Amino acid sequence: SALQALRDRRARVCVATDVAARGIDLPSLSLVVHVEMPRDAETLQHRSGRTGRAGKKGTAVLIVPYPRRRRVDMMLKQAKIACDWIPAPSADDIRKQDRERLITTLLAPIEFDDEDRELATRLMAEKSAEDIAAALVHAHRALMPQAEDLLDSANSGAPQQTDRTQGHRPGFEDTVWFRMDIGRRQNADPRWLLPLICRRGHITKAEIGAIRINPN
């Protein structure tokens, strides 16, 4: 079974539903990733409780889109869980960590048998030590998934930002203007523009100095 494969360390990752996750009891499980948001605080606790069992430490990670952060904050407070908010790692960050893990793996002490040494001797006779090491690294890297950058929700679909240095009112010299391709002819209205700007610009209404609506 999948759980037995995890216990035997033949598998490193298990993808489970909320129902299946309740039956997971693996003292060696060190990481839980919430790929989708839990429905409520109880589900959050049940999922996260799969790690850190039997007196051991564990880590639970939630991947939270920015618009849902407030809801998750409330859920964490209800569950009485303190958390650290950190940005998602970039592809470069992931590749850097992959390289460090690869080096650690290749430098770890292992036992060789006679056949291993015989093949090593043959390789050394045909290629340089550097070429053999490079081939070993290449073989291990080929098994790793490719790192990808997550779509930055702060920029995806957000209003275009432009700096305007002229025409600022006193006290607004360091402002950043958000420009949207919509105006009075498209029924633009501050009542619905304000929450949209706050949501897509990741700001609060207290940080907005003025909304100017042109014909287009």
C-alpha angles and dihedrals in degrees: 000000000000093000092050090051088055092048090050090046090237087122128040101188132048122187110205139172121233091263094049092044091062090066097050112111110170115148090195094056105117104173137044119185118196100211091177125034115264114247094232145348093276092056089046091054094046092050096044091045091069088082131051092043130153092026094305127127122249141173129230118195128195120197101212125186108221096245090059097048095099092053091049090048090057091047092052091050091051089051090046091234122150114212142180117232111216132165119255112267115260123236088256091053090051093048090050092053091045090055092050092049091048092053091047090051095048093046094048113113114255136172120251126204128208093266091054091053092045091054090045091054091051091050092049089054092055104034139028121260089247092054092048092049091048091051090050091050091047092052092052094045091051088064093055121093116247114260116239134187117242116236107265104237089195090066104025108104092344121144112273112260121221128177115232118191098177129072100020117153117236109284093025099079094117097048127129117217123220113209123201127187094236134090146164091300088062091049093255110181130178090227092071098022092061098060090040092054091046093050099044096036095046093232137116127246089248088066094056114096103180143350116213118193119197126191092262 
